């Protein structure tokens, strides 16, 4: 069985899925949707179409047509048995006749459904009609999808991404918290509050900051705020940097991409994590903070029924403007009194790759 994953290599999901499938002795290649660089089962990186695409990628409209045309060429040349598209996009309809010559699997991350207009959803209908399987990272997104289209239930599956960072968290869990903070340049004594996990505007950094500056001075003296901006939206990142320069907060911006041990350490060094995403599906980063015993404050509008049903302990607010009140309450009540001990076992069952990979294999082989 020869599999092609079409995904962004800026996210870890496609890369980690490929590695886990290779561990199952499945011949799996990863094609980066943006650059058109392809990594095959032997870790050979082909840049043939990346170099051809360079001439067109900055030309509006034409670039997308060329991108899809080159994806079609890659598919024709390599005799794949399964094409797994990560993140549903309407323009795949351009090459649908070539996609359906293999088994076609479409994987939703969450926002690619929730943030898509009804017009585009309707345009994409033929894509889902011809797909052999459609996967979702949680049951609620699957339910929303089926409710909208009123069909496709018989080929819809929940396939969760595992989180490799959980293994690195376990590996580093025994390190003293002050040592972790020292290695990261964090304050050794203050409460560490991590705000979001990337630089996209959907993290609502500006609204978070507007809440933080409302905190009493005696609270602010005890807290250092961490803003992970290691990937996402550079324009928004620069905007948030300007805003932070104008407020009186003790903060650190993380800009260098973190993976493995380094990514685990920012979770273990943190006490509280704020997740105010506009929409989400099955937040991997939030799970990692929960696994590292953070108190997580998140929005009740986010579709986290899986976590609720599993018994995850976290704090929910109904409106982002309530954040400063809840954060003050958490800090005032002494963060040591919060019981987050159950979260580690729950997250391990939900998101260790050893517990999730079989659902992917099942979706490919059914």
C-alpha positions in Angstrom: 0.0 0.0 0.0 1.5 3.3 -1.2 0.2 6.4 0.5 0.6 10.1 -0.3 -0.1 12.7 2.4 -0.7 16.2 1.1 -0.2 18.5 4.1 1.7 21.5 5.3 5.1 20.6 6.8 4.9 23.8 8.9 2.5 21.7 11.1 3.7 18.6 12.9 0.6 16.6 12.2 1.5 15.4 8.6 5.1 14.8 9.5 4.2 12.7 12.6 1.5 10.8 10.9 4.0 9.9 8.1 6.5 8.6 10.6 3.9 6.5 12.5 2.7 5.0 9.2 6.3 4.2 8.2 6.7 2.5 11.6 3.7 0.3 10.5 5.7 -0.6 7.4 3.4 1.4 5.2 5.1 3.1 2.2 4.2 6.8 2.9 5.3 10.0 1.3 4.6 13.5 2.4 4.0 16.3 -0.1 4.1 19.9 1.3 1.1 21.7 -0.2 2.9 25.1 -0.1 6.4 24.3 -1.4 5.6 21.1 -3.4 8.7 19.5 -1.8 8.1 15.7 -1.3 9.6 13.4 1.2 9.4 9.7 0.4 9.7 6.6 2.5 13.5 6.7 2.3 13.6 10.3 3.5 14.7 11.4 0.0 13.5 15.0 -0.5 12.4 15.7 -4.1 12.5 19.3 -5.1 11.7 18.8 -8.8 8.3 20.5 -8.7 9.3 22.9 -6.1 11.8 24.4 -8.5 9.3 24.5 -11.3 6.7 26.1 -9.1 9.1 28.9 -8.0 8.5 30.8 -11.2 4.7 31.0 -10.6 4.2 31.0 -6.8 4.0 34.8 -6.5 1.6 35.3 -9.3 -2.0 35.7 -8.0 -4.5 33.1 -9.2 -2.1 31.5 -11.7 0.0 30.2 -8.8 -2.9 28.1 -7.4 -3.7 26.7 -10.8 0.0 25.7 -11.3 0.3 24.3 -7.8 -2.7 21.9 -8.5 -1.3 21.1 -12.0 2.0 20.0 -10.5 0.2 18.0 -7.7 -1.6 16.2 -10.5 1.7 15.4 -12.2 3.2 14.1 -9.0 0.2 11.8 -8.5 0.4 10.5 -12.1 4.1 9.8 -11.8 4.2 7.8 -8.6 1.4 5.2 -8.7 0.0 5.9 -5.2 -2.8 3.7 -3.9 -4.2 6.3 -1.4 -4.2 10.1 -1.6 -4.9 11.7 1.8 -5.6 15.4 1.6 -5.1 17.3 4.8 -7.2 20.4 5.1 -10.1 20.5 2.7 -9.8 23.2 -0.1 -12.2 23.8 -2.9 -9.5 24.1 -5.6 -8.8 20.3 -5.3 -11.9 20.1 -7.6 -9.7 21.2 -10.4 -7.8 17.9 -10.4 -10.6 15.7 -9.0 -10.6 13.4 -12.1 -7.0 12.4 -11.2 -7.5 12.3 -7.4 -10.3 9.7 -7.7 -8.2 7.3 -9.7 -6.8 6.3 -6.3 -8.5 5.9 -3.0 -9.2 9.4 -1.8 -9.2 10.3 1.9 -10.0 13.9 3.0 -8.9 15.0 6.5 -10.5 17.9 8.3 -8.5 19.7 11.0 -11.5 21.7 12.2 -11.2 25.3 11.2 -11.3 24.2 7.5 -14.9 23.3 8.1 -16.0 25.8 10.7 -14.4 28.9 9.0 -15.6 28.0 5.5 -18.6 29.9 4.1 -21.7 28.1 3.1 -21.0 29.0 -0.5 -17.7 27.2 -0.5 -19.1 24.3 1.5 -21.7 23.8 -1.3 -19.0 24.1 -4.0 -17.0 21.4 -2.2 -19.9 18.9 -2.2 -18.6 16.9 -5.3 -15.2 16.4 -3.5 -16.9 14.7 -0.5 -19.3 12.8 -2.7 -16.4 11.1 -4.6 -14.1 10.7 -1.5 -13.7 7.1 -0.2 -13.3 8.3 3.4 -13.5 11.6 5.3 -11.8 11.9 8.7 -12.2 14.3 11.6 -10.2 14.9 14.7 -13.2 14.7 17.0 -16.8 13.5 17.0 -18.3 17.0 17.3 -16.8 18.2 14.0 -17.9 15.0 12.4 -21.4 15.5 13.7 -21.4 19.2 12.5 -20.3 18.1 9.0 -22.9 15.4 8.7 -25.6 17.7 10.0 -24.7 20.3 7.3 -24.5 17.9 4.4 -27.1 15.5 5.6 -25.1 12.6 4.1 -21.7 11.0 4.1 -22.1 9.4 7.5 -21.2 5.9 6.2 -17.7 7.1 5.1 -16.9 9.5 8.0 -14.4 8.5 10.7 -12.8 10.0 13.8 -9.1 9.8 13.4 -7.1 11.7 16.0 -3.6 12.9 15.6 -1.2 11.6 18.2 1.0 14.1 20.0 4.7 13.2 19.9 5.4 16.0 22.3 3.7 14.0 25.1 6.6 11.5 24.9 9.1 14.4 25.2 7.2 15.8 28.2 7.5 12.5 29.9 11.2 12.4 29.1 11.7 15.8 30.7 9.2 15.6 33.5 11.8 14.8 36.1 13.8 18.0 35.6 13.4 20.7 38.3 11.0 23.4 37.2 13.5 26.2 38.0 16.1 24.5 35.9 13.6 24.4 33.0 12.8 28.0 33.4 16.5 29.0 33.6 17.2 27.2 30.3 14.3 29.1 28.7 15.2 32.5 30.1 12.0 32.6 32.2 11.7 34.3 35.6 12.5 31.7 38.3 10.1 32.8 41.0 7.0 34.3 39.2 3.9 32.5 38.1 4.3 31.7 34.4 1.2 32.3 32.2 1.4 31.1 28.6 -0.9 33.0 26.2 -1.9 31.1 23.2 0.4 28.8 21.2 1.1 30.5 17.8 1.1 33.8 16.0 -2.2 33.6 14.1 -4.9 36.2 14.7 -7.4 33.5 15.7 -5.5 33.2 19.0 -7.1 36.6 19.9 -3.8 37.9 21.4 -5.1 41.5 21.4 -8.2 40.6 23.4 -6.0 38.6 25.8 -3.7 41.5 26.3 -6.6 43.9 26.9 -7.7 41.6 29.7 -4.2 41.2 31.2 -3.7 44.9 31.6 -6.9 45.0 33.7 -5.3 42.8 36.4 -4.4 44.5 39.7 -0.8 45.6 40.1 -0.2 43.2 42.9 -1.2 40.4 40.6 0.9 41.6 37.7 4.0 41.8 40.0 3.7 38.0 40.5 3.3 37.0 36.9 5.4 36.6 33.8 3.5 36.2 30.5 4.8 34.0 27.7 3.6 34.5 24.1 4.6 31.6 21.8 4.9 33.0 18.3 7.1 30.4 16.7 4.8 29.8 13.7 1.6 31.2 12.1 1.1 34.7 10.9 4.1 37.0 10.8 2.0 40.1 10.1 0.0 39.5 13.2 3.1 38.6 15.2 4.6 42.0 14.4 1.4 43.7 15.3 1.2 42.0 18.7 4.9 42.9 19.4 4.1 46.5 18.9 1.1 46.3 21.3 3.1 44.6 24.0 5.8 47.2 23.8 3.2 49.8 24.8 1.8 48.0 27.9 3.3 47.5 31.3 3.6 43.7 31.4 6.5 41.4 32.2 6.5 39.2 29.0 8.6 37.1 26.8 7.9 36.4 23.1 9.1 33.0 21.8 9.9 33.3 18.1 12.3 30.3 17.3 10.4 27.2 16.2 10.5 24.6 19.0 10.3 20.8 18.6 11.1 17.8 20.7 12.7 18.5 24.1 12.5 22.3 23.7 8.7 22.2 22.9 8.2 20.0 25.9 10.1 22.3 28.2 7.9 25.4 27.5 4.9 23.3 28.6 6.6 21.9 31.8 7.9 25.4 32.7 4.4 27.0 32.6 1.8 27.1 35.4 -1.2 28.5 33.5 -2.1 28.3 29.9 -4.7 30.6 28.2 -6.5 29.3 25.1 -9.0 31.8 23.7 -9.1 30.5 20.1 -12.1 31.7 18.0 -12.7 28.2 16.7 -10.9 24.9 17.2 -11.2 21.1 16.7 -9.0 19.1 19.1 -6.2 21.5 20.2 -3.0 19.6 20.3 -1.0 22.3 22.1 -3.7 22.8 24.8 -3.5 19.0 25.4 0.2 19.2 25.8 -0.1 22.0 28.5 -2.8 19.9 30.2 -0.5 16.8 30.1 2.3 19.0 31.7 -0.1 19.8 34.7 -0.9 23.4 33.6 -4.2 25.0 34.7 -5.8 25.8 31.4 -8.3 28.6 31.0 -10.3 28.2 27.8 -13.5 29.3 26.1 -16.8 27.4 26.5 -17.6 28.1 22.8 -14.9 25.7 21.7 -16.0 22.2 20.7 -14.3 20.3 23.5 -17.0 17.7 24.3 -14.4 14.9 24.0 -12.4 16.5 26.8 -15.5 17.2 28.9 -16.8 13.7 28.5 -13.4 12.2 29.4 -13.3 14.3 32.6 -10.5 16.8 31.8 -10.1 19.4 34.6 -9.8 22.9 33.2 -11.5 26.3 33.6 -14.0 27.6 31.1 -15.3 31.1 30.5 -18.2 32.1 28.3 -16.7 35.3 27.0 -13.1 36.4 26.3 -13.8 39.6 28.3 -14.2 37.5 31.4 -10.6 36.3 31.2 -9.0 38.8 33.6 -11.6 38.0 36.3 -11.0 34.3 36.0 -7.3 34.6 35.9 -7.3 36.8 39.0 -9.5 34.2 40.7 -7.1 31.4 39.8 -4.0 33.3 41.0 -5.7 34.5 44.2 -6.8 31.1 45.2 -3.2 29.7 45.0 -2.6 27.6 41.9 -1.2 24.8 44.0 -4.8 23.9 45.1 -6.0 23.1 41.6 -6.2 19.3 41.0 -4.9 18.6 37.5 -3.6 15.1 38.4 -6.3 13.3 36.3 -5.4 15.1 33.1 -2.2 13.2 32.4 -3.9 9.8 32.2 -6.9 11.1 30.2 -4.7 12.9 27.6 -2.4 9.8 27.2 -5.5 7.6 26.3 -6.7 10.2 23.9 -3.6 11.3 22.2 -0.5 9.1 22.5 0.3 7.9 19.0 0.2 4.3 20.2 -3.5 4.8 21.0 -4.4 6.6 17.8 -2.6 5.2 14.8 -4.8 2.2 14.2 -7.8 4.5 13.5 -5.9 5.9 10.5 -4.9 2.5 9.2 -8.6 1.5 9.5 -9.7 4.5 7.5 -7.2 3.8 4.7 -8.0 0.1 4.5 -11.9 0.0 4.9 
